[in-house]
């Protein structure tokens, strides 16, 4: 096997990715989790709407996503502002999750931290701009 992209999920240590969404409105976190639930299996139900917590500090919402099986391709989702997402898991699993986000959002890589078996990736997600069709006002 020459590439992780060609390897099957069974050949990887884990297909789970821990996802942390922070520094955004609850509705934006919900949009991210809905996309992940559409594209993969998740420990969050589709109607599990994140709730704001009172007090100082930034609210961080988490989910564990299993990327071993792809669901349907998610539709683009609107965000009120850019969202910061941290992913932690095996190399193949994190790459699969990143690819799954690209159908719904513009994905900017902010940084990575690589380990022996896992990596952590920080992303900024933005609303995907729809192409303007000819004849549109």
C-alpha positions as CSV (number, residue, x, y, z in Angstrom):
1,X,0.0,0.0,0.0
2,X,1.6,3.2,-1.1
3,X,-0.9,5.8,0.2
4,X,-3.1,6.3,3.2
5,X,-5.8,7.5,0.7
6,X,-5.9,4.0,-0.8
7,X,-6.0,2.1,2.5
8,X,-9.3,0.9,3.8
9,X,-10.7,2.1,7.2
10,X,-10.1,-1.4,8.6
11,X,-6.4,-0.9,8.0
12,X,-6.3,2.1,10.3
13,X,-6.0,2.1,14.1
14,X,-9.1,4.2,14.6
15,X,-11.7,5.9,12.4
16,X,-12.8,8.2,15.2
17,X,-12.1,11.9,15.2
18,X,-12.7,14.1,18.2
19,X,-14.2,17.4,17.0
20,X,-14.2,20.6,19.0
21,X,-16.1,23.7,17.8
22,X,-15.4,26.9,19.6
23,X,-15.7,30.7,19.6
24,X,-18.9,30.8,17.7
25,X,-22.7,31.1,18.1
26,X,-24.6,27.9,19.0
27,X,-26.4,28.0,15.6
28,X,-23.0,27.9,13.8
29,X,-21.8,25.0,15.9
30,X,-25.1,23.2,15.1
31,X,-24.5,23.8,11.4
32,X,-21.1,22.2,11.6
33,X,-22.4,19.2,13.6
34,X,-25.3,18.7,11.2
35,X,-22.8,18.6,8.3
36,X,-20.7,16.0,10.1
37,X,-23.8,13.9,11.0
38,X,-24.8,13.9,7.3
39,X,-21.4,12.9,6.0
40,X,-20.5,10.4,8.7
41,X,-21.7,8.7,11.9
42,X,-21.6,10.9,15.0
43,X,-22.3,10.7,18.7
44,X,-24.6,13.7,18.4
45,X,-28.1,13.3,17.1
46,X,-29.2,15.6,14.2
47,X,-31.6,17.5,16.5
48,X,-29.0,17.9,19.3
49,X,-28.7,21.7,19.2
50,X,-25.7,23.1,21.2
51,X,-26.6,25.3,24.0
52,X,-24.8,28.4,25.2
53,X,-23.4,28.3,28.7
54,X,-23.3,31.3,30.9
55,X,-20.1,32.6,32.5
56,X,-16.7,33.8,31.5
57,X,-14.6,32.0,28.9
58,X,-15.2,30.5,25.5
59,X,-17.8,27.7,25.0
60,X,-16.4,24.6,23.4
61,X,-18.8,22.0,21.9
62,X,-17.4,18.5,21.2
63,X,-18.4,15.4,19.2
64,X,-16.8,12.2,18.2
65,X,-17.2,11.3,14.6
66,X,-16.7,7.9,13.0
67,X,-15.4,8.3,9.5
68,X,-15.3,4.6,8.6
69,X,-18.4,4.9,6.5
70,X,-19.4,7.9,4.4
71,X,-23.0,9.1,4.5
72,X,-24.4,11.4,2.0
73,X,-22.6,14.5,0.7
74,X,-23.8,17.5,2.9
75,X,-25.2,20.6,1.3
76,X,-23.5,23.9,1.9
77,X,-24.4,25.6,5.2
78,X,-24.5,29.2,6.0
79,X,-22.4,30.5,9.0
80,X,-23.0,33.9,10.7
81,X,-19.2,34.2,11.0
82,X,-16.1,32.0,10.6
83,X,-15.9,29.0,13.0
84,X,-12.8,27.5,14.5
85,X,-12.7,23.7,14.6
86,X,-10.1,21.4,16.1
87,X,-9.8,17.8,14.9
88,X,-7.9,15.1,16.7
89,X,-7.5,11.5,15.5
90,X,-5.5,9.2,13.2
91,X,-4.0,10.7,10.1
92,X,-6.4,8.9,7.7
93,X,-9.5,9.7,9.8
94,X,-8.7,13.4,10.2
95,X,-8.0,13.7,6.4
96,X,-11.4,12.0,5.7
97,X,-13.2,14.3,8.0
98,X,-11.5,17.4,6.4
99,X,-12.6,16.2,3.0
100,X,-16.2,15.7,4.2
101,X,-16.3,19.3,5.4
102,X,-15.3,20.8,2.0
103,X,-18.6,20.2,0.3
104,X,-20.4,22.4,2.9
105,X,-17.8,25.0,3.9
106,X,-14.7,26.9,2.7
107,X,-12.0,25.1,4.8
108,X,-8.8,27.0,5.8
109,X,-6.0,25.1,7.5
110,X,-4.7,27.1,10.5
111,X,-2.2,24.6,11.9
112,X,-1.3,21.0,12.6
113,X,0.5,19.1,15.3
114,X,1.7,15.7,14.3
115,X,2.3,12.7,16.6
116,X,3.3,9.2,16.0
117,X,-0.2,7.8,15.5
118,X,-2.4,10.8,15.6
119,X,-2.5,14.4,14.5
120,X,-4.4,17.5,15.5
121,X,-5.6,20.0,13.0
122,X,-7.1,23.4,13.5
123,X,-9.4,24.7,10.8
124,X,-11.4,27.8,10.1
125,X,-14.7,27.2,8.4
126,X,-16.5,29.9,6.4
127,X,-19.7,29.9,4.4
128,X,-19.2,28.4,0.9
129,X,-19.8,31.0,-1.7
130,X,-22.2,29.8,-4.4
131,X,-21.2,30.5,-8.0
132,X,-23.2,33.2,-9.7
133,X,-25.2,31.7,-12.6
134,X,-25.6,33.5,-15.9
135,X,-28.8,35.6,-16.0
136,X,-29.0,35.9,-12.2
137,X,-29.7,39.4,-10.9
